[in-house]
Amino acid sequence: MKLKYLSPVLLLSLLVSGCSAVEYLFVEDVYEAPPSELTEFTPEFEPDVIWDNQAGDGADETGNELAAWWEEGKIFAVDYEGEVSAFNAETGRRIWETELDMPVVTGAGGGLNMALIGTKNAHVVALSAENGDELWRTRLTSEVLAPPSAAEGVVVARTADGRVSGLSSESGEVLWSYQRAVPLLSLRGAGAPVIADDRVIAGYDNGKLVALSIIDGSVIWEKSIAVPSGRTELDRLVDIDADPVIVNDTVYVVTYQGKVAGVDVNTGQIYWSRDMSSQAGLSAVPGEAVYVTDDEGNVWAVQDGSGDALWRQTRLVRRQVTGPVVAGDYVVVGDFEGYLHWIARNDGRFVTRQQIADSAIVSKPFVRDGKLYATAADGTITAVQVP
């Protein structure tokens, strides 16, 4: 768990509460159970790697999730120092490369024929998808923690101070902003706001899901997915750090120490929910199942509509497993040793696995046009054919 903010008041209260609290905060050699060892099984097929390429130095030692972005047959990626690369999604050929020389803490975004980069020093930079030329840059109020995205003439960006901002896609001018207070203590990171037609869906550190108008940032609805409870600030963490997933008219969302839920994108009505804790994220097949990686590394399939458990794969515990992606008849996750694990959607059994990198896969893979794309911490981007 990565803590994002620790206020002076909270820090003082922890310090005066006794030596045991101080020891918990600062001692590094606290015992932690080792990751699960990989189990042997007979692979049912061998995934075909179509191409791989290198996007700068990746996340290096930062541990940040620098996920790539697919846009109109191109893959955009950025490394921790702001080197932006564009690749042909079919062949992996590098199309262009641009040096921003600005530190970043999140992956590339895009939309409207642009590559969009958010930086640690609070800038949103728009680049031409065709050649990488800079179109504009705008400074916001704090570091950009999630990949920006664009639609309907608006670029949407999320910053560390709890603000979602709408910028003109033409000029970068700030058109509107919406802010919620950030709790005293929250997890490092933020889920990316997701654009659905004329609205922006954003999750917050207090467990609330909000729908905003993409035109002016006004609130259409807001709903508490999880309610903070417990005696300590740690117990009360209910951050929505995983990206919401929108399929048809349903928003699927999961919180830390809270719930996984299906929500009506138009009204905010919660169709169903069940207890779950996840920072890694989820994927969904409407009417069938929602697939979630919980905070222990278990991969779940729960029934869409009721939340009833269909199966749980328990043999990846503590392997720092990514959020799952649906790839044909399979669910795929990455882990800290660079493995992709292919799991059968119908019963949760391991089907095959492959090591595609020498470093961790820290961001959720994604599927486009029958290909699965995965990004490793060392900057390796790999395209795998979905069977």
N, C-alpha and C positions, 0 to 999 in steps of 0.2 A: 504494500500500500504506500503510495506517495502522497504526503501531505502538502497541500498547496499554500495555505496561509496559516500562520500561528501568530495571533495578535499579542502585543505586549501584556494586555490584561490576562489573557489565557496563560501565557508563559509564566507570569508572576504567580498565578494561582497554582500552577503545577509545581513551581519551585517551593512554595511555602507549604505544600501539602505533604511534604516528607521526602526523605532520601530515596525511598523506593521508587517514587515517581520520576525523580531525576535520573536514577539508574536506568529505568526503562527507556527514557528518552535518548540517553547518550552512550550507553554501553553497546558496543557493536558485536560482541561475541555471544549474543543470545542464541541458544540452540534453535535450529530450524530443521525440521525433517527434510531429508534429501528428496529430490525429484523421483518420481516413479521410473523404474527401469523399463525399457522397451520390451514388450512381450513378443514372443515368436508366434507367427501364424503363416499360413500358406497364402501368398498373394494371389488374388483372382485376376489381376491384369497388371501390366507395366505401363504407367502413364508416359505419354510421349512428350518430351520437352521440345518445343518448337524453336525457341531461341532464348538466350539470356544476354544481358548487357550490363554495363556498369554506369550508375548515375552518381558520379563524384565519389565522395567518401561516405555517403549514407549518413547515418546517425552518429557514426564514430562511437565514442564512449558515453554519449549523452543519454542513451536509452529512450529517446523520443520516438514517437510513432510517425515516421516520415512516409506516409502512404503515397502511392502514385495515383494519378487521375487519368481516366480515359475520356477522350473527347474527339468525336468525329474521326475515328481511325488513328488517333495519335495517343501516345502515353506521355504524360508530363510527370517529371519527378524532380525533387530538389534535395540537396544535401544540407548538412547542418550549418555550412558556411554560406549558403545562398547560391550555390551553383545549380542552375536550372537546365534540365535536359529534356528534349522532345524526341521520341522514338516512333518509328512506324510500327503500329500495333500488330501488323501481320508478319513482318520480317525482323523486327528489332533493330533495324538500321537507324542510327542516330541522324536526326534531321537538322537539329540546331542545338546550340549550347550558349547560355548566357550567364555571365558572372555578375551577381548582385553585390557580392562582398558585404552581406548583411546576415547576421545570425538568425536562424529560424528554429522553431520548436515544434512545428507541425508540418504535415505534408502539403503537397500541391493541391490546388483546387482549380476550378475553371467554369466555363460556360460562355455562350455568346461569342464563340471563336476567340477566346482568350485563355491564357494560363494565368492563374491568380495565386500569388504567394503572400502569405502573412508572415511578418517578421517578429523577432523578439523585442525589437525596439519600436514596436507599435505601428509599423507601416503595412499597408496593403499595396502591392505592386501588381499592375496589370501588364502582361506581355502579349504581343501578337502570337496567336497559335501558329501562324504560317512561318514566321522567321525569327521569333524571339525578341523583336524590337520592343523597347519599353514604350507603352502607350501613356501611362500616367502612374503616379504614386501618391498616396494619401496617408498622412499620419493620423492615427486614432488616439484613444485615451490611454491604452496600455497594451501589453504584448498580445499578439493574436494567437490564440490557443487552439484554433480549429481551422481546417482548410476553408477559405472563402469559396462561395459559389455564386453563379449569376443566372438570372432569368428575368424576363419581362422588363428589361432595361435597368435592372437593379442588381448590384453586387452586395451580398449579405456576408457580414463578418462578425465573429464572436471574439470578444476580448476578455482579459483576465479579471476585469473589474465588474463582471456580470452584465456587460452591455452587448446587445445585438444592434449593429448599425447597418443602415441601407445606404449605399453609395451609388451615384450615377455611373452606369457602365460606360458612358461616353467620356466623362471628365474626371471621375473620382470624387466629385463633390459629395459631401455628406448630406443626404436628403432627410434622414430621420435616425433616431436612436431610441432604444428601449432598454431600461436598466432595472435590474432587481438587486437588492442588497446581497452581498456575499456573506455566508455564515462565518463565524470566528474561525472555524476549522473546516477545511474541505479538501478533497482529493486533488492531486495535481492533474490538470487537464480539463477538457470540456468537450462535450459532444458537439459535432458540427450542426448548425441549423440546417434544416432540410426544406427545400422549396417545393411546394405542391400547388401548382396552378397560381392562384393569386394570394397565397398565404405562405408564411414562414413558420415552421414548427421547430421550437427550441426547448431543450431541457435545461433545468437549472439545478444548482447545488442544494436547494432546499426540497428537492423531490417534486417540484412542480413542472408540468408540461404546459407550454404557452403557444397559442396560435396568433400570429401577428399579420396584419395586412401588409403585403409587399409594397403597396403604394405609399403608405404614410406611417407604417409602424404601429398603428392603433391595435389594441387588443381585441381579438375576435372572441376568444375564450381562453380560460386557463383551468387546469385541473391538477389536483394533488394526486400523484401516482403513489407516493409513499409519504407518510407523516413521521417526522423525527420523533423518536421516543428514547427513553433511557436516562440514566443519571448523569452521564459524562458527555462531553462534547464528542468523544470518539464513538460512543454508543449512538449518538444522534446523527451521524453521517448518513445521508440518504441521497448522495449525489447522482444525477443523471449524467454520467460521463461517456457512455456509449452513444453513438449516433442513433437517433430514431430511424426506423425503417418504415417507409410508406409504400403500401401495395394496395392498389385500387383506392377504396375510401377508408382504409384502416391504417392507423399509426401503431406500430409495434414498438414498445419502449421497455427498458429495464433499468432499474436503479441499483445502487450499492446498498446493501442491508435493507432491502425493501421489497419491491414487487417487479414482476414482468406482467405486462398488460397489453390488451388490444383496445384501442381508443378510436372513436369515430372522428375522422379528420374534419368533418363539417361542424360538429356540435361539441366535441370534447367528451361525449358520453363514454364511460368505460364499459365496454362489452363484457370483459372478463379480466381476472387477474389471479395471480398466485404468488406466494412468497418466493423470492429469489434474490440473490445478490450477485451482481456482475458489473465489472468495469470493461470487460472485453467486448461484449456486444452480442448481437443476435442476427438471425435471418429468418425469413418466413415464407411459407407456401400457403396462401390463403385457403381456408376451409380444410386444411390438412394438418399442418404442424408448424410450430415455432421452435427454432433451434437456438439454444443458448449455451454459452460457455460460462460457468459460474466461477466464483473467485477462488475455488480450490483447484480448478482445472477439469472438473467434470463437464462433459458435453451432454446436454439434455435435449430430448424432443418432447414437447408438451402439446397437447391437443389445442388447435386454434378453435376458439369458441367456448372452451371450458377450462383450459389450463391443466387438465389432467395429464399426469406423466405417462408418456408412451414408452420411453426407454431412457436409460442413462448409461453413458460410457464412462467408467470410473478409472481406466488404466492410464490416464494422462495427468494424474494429480501432481501438482507442483511443477509441471513442465512449462509454466508460463505460456499457456496455450492462448492463441488468438481467438477472436470471435469467429464463429463458423460462417461459411458461405455455402449456399446450395449450388452444386455443380452436377446437373443431370440427376442421376439416381443416387447421388452421394452428397454427403456433407464433408467439407474439407476444413481443417484447421492447421495452423503452423505452430512450431514450438521453438524453444530457446536453443536447440541444436541445429536449426535449419531444416528440420523435417516437415514435410506435408503429410498429414494423416488423412486418408480417405476412409470415410465411415458410411456404411449402408444406411440410407434414409429409412428403410422399412423396419430394421431391427437393431441398429446401433453397433453391428459387428465391424471390426476392422476389415477392410477389403484390400488395401495396399498402402504402402508408404514409400516416400522417396526423399532423399536428402538433396535439396537443391542449392544449398549455400553452406558456407563454413561458419556463419554467424546466425544469430537469432532472427527469426521472422517475428517481428513485433507488431505489425499492423495486420488487420484482417484482410485476407486475399479478396479478390473480386472477380466476377465472371462477366465477360462481354463477348458476344458473337461466337459462342462455343469455345472460348479459351479462358483459362484461369490464369490470373496474373498475381504474382506474389513478390513482395519487396522485403529484402533482408536488411539487417542493421548495417552491413558493410556496403550497402548501395547496390547490391546485385538485384536486378529485376529479371524474373523468369516467367515465360509464357508456356503453359502446359495445355495440351489439347484435352478437352473434356470428352470422355468416351461417349 
